[in-house]
Amino acid sequence: MNPDAIFKKKILICCGSGGVGKTTLSAAIALEAAFRGKKVIVLTIDPAKRLATAMGIDSLENEPKEIDLSNGSGRLFAM
């Protein structure tokens, strides 16, 4: 599979057992997609602050929060 093919998908789901890097992988994919000009939202159901930490923000709420991409052409939201 061409590694760029992942960025042509509309929905990606990262799942698996705890501690395997799902949140880190999800954050990295979302960030790269936004840098490629996509409008992206990355979601978590984990009550821990791992996604917020990965995105460089204090906390996430039940509403999408836009992440500042000072040098990106797309838009990135986290929730």
DAVENQUI-V330408 format. One record per residue. N is the residue number from 1. RES is the residue in one small letter. PHI is phi in degrees with one decimal (999 if undefined). PSI is psi in whole degrees, 0 to 359 (999 if undefined). Layout:
n=N res=RES phi=PHI psi=PSI
n=N res=RES phi=PHI psi=PSI
This chain:
n=1 res=m phi=999 psi=136
n=2 res=n phi=-68.6 psi=126
n=3 res=p phi=-57.4 psi=332
n=4 res=d phi=-74.2 psi=344
n=5 res=a phi=-62.7 psi=331
n=6 res=i phi=-60.9 psi=331
n=7 res=f phi=-83.9 psi=1
n=8 res=k phi=-96.0 psi=353
n=9 res=k phi=-78.8 psi=150
n=10 res=k phi=-87.9 psi=325
n=11 res=i phi=-133.9 psi=132
n=12 res=l phi=-124.9 psi=138
n=13 res=i phi=-122.4 psi=125
n=14 res=c phi=-107.3 psi=117
n=15 res=c phi=-139.0 psi=162
n=16 res=g phi=157.6 psi=184
n=17 res=s phi=-70.9 psi=167
n=18 res=g phi=-66.2 psi=146
n=19 res=g phi=78.5 psi=19
n=20 res=v phi=-103.3 psi=358
n=21 res=g phi=101.2 psi=19
n=22 res=k phi=-59.6 psi=314
n=23 res=t phi=-66.5 psi=316
n=24 res=t phi=-62.3 psi=315
n=25 res=l phi=-63.3 psi=315
n=26 res=s phi=-61.2 psi=316
n=27 res=a phi=-63.5 psi=318
n=28 res=a phi=-66.5 psi=317
n=29 res=i phi=-64.3 psi=315
n=30 res=a phi=-62.2 psi=316
n=31 res=l phi=-62.7 psi=314
n=32 res=e phi=-63.5 psi=319
n=33 res=a phi=-62.3 psi=318
n=34 res=a phi=-64.0 psi=319
n=35 res=f phi=-64.9 psi=337
n=36 res=r phi=-87.4 psi=7
n=37 res=g phi=97.0 psi=6
n=38 res=k phi=-85.0 psi=157
n=39 res=k phi=-97.7 psi=119
n=40 res=v phi=-130.7 psi=144
n=41 res=i phi=-127.5 psi=136
n=42 res=v phi=-115.9 psi=130
n=43 res=l phi=-119.1 psi=151
n=44 res=t phi=-136.3 psi=149
n=45 res=i phi=-109.9 psi=2
n=46 res=d phi=-76.4 psi=125
n=47 res=p phi=-70.3 psi=346
n=48 res=a phi=-70.9 psi=163
n=49 res=k phi=-89.7 psi=21
n=50 res=r phi=-60.7 psi=316
n=51 res=l phi=-67.1 psi=317
n=52 res=a phi=-59.0 psi=316
n=53 res=t phi=-62.4 psi=316
n=54 res=a phi=-62.9 psi=329
n=55 res=m phi=-88.8 psi=355
n=56 res=g phi=76.8 psi=29
n=57 res=i phi=-124.2 psi=164
n=58 res=d phi=-72.0 psi=316
n=59 res=s phi=-157.7 psi=165
n=60 res=l phi=-120.1 psi=148
n=61 res=e phi=-115.3 psi=192
n=62 res=n phi=-88.4 psi=9
n=63 res=e phi=-121.0 psi=145
n=64 res=p phi=-58.6 psi=136
n=65 res=k phi=-114.8 psi=125
n=66 res=e phi=-76.0 psi=135
n=67 res=i phi=-97.4 psi=131
n=68 res=d phi=-68.3 psi=122
n=69 res=l phi=-114.5 psi=80
n=70 res=s phi=-57.1 psi=335
n=71 res=n phi=-128.1 psi=27
n=72 res=g phi=-107.5 psi=155
n=73 res=s phi=-97.2 psi=345
n=74 res=g phi=-99.1 psi=197
n=75 res=r phi=-131.2 psi=140
n=76 res=l phi=-127.8 psi=129
n=77 res=f phi=-123.5 psi=150
n=78 res=a phi=-132.6 psi=151
n=79 res=m phi=-155.8 psi=999
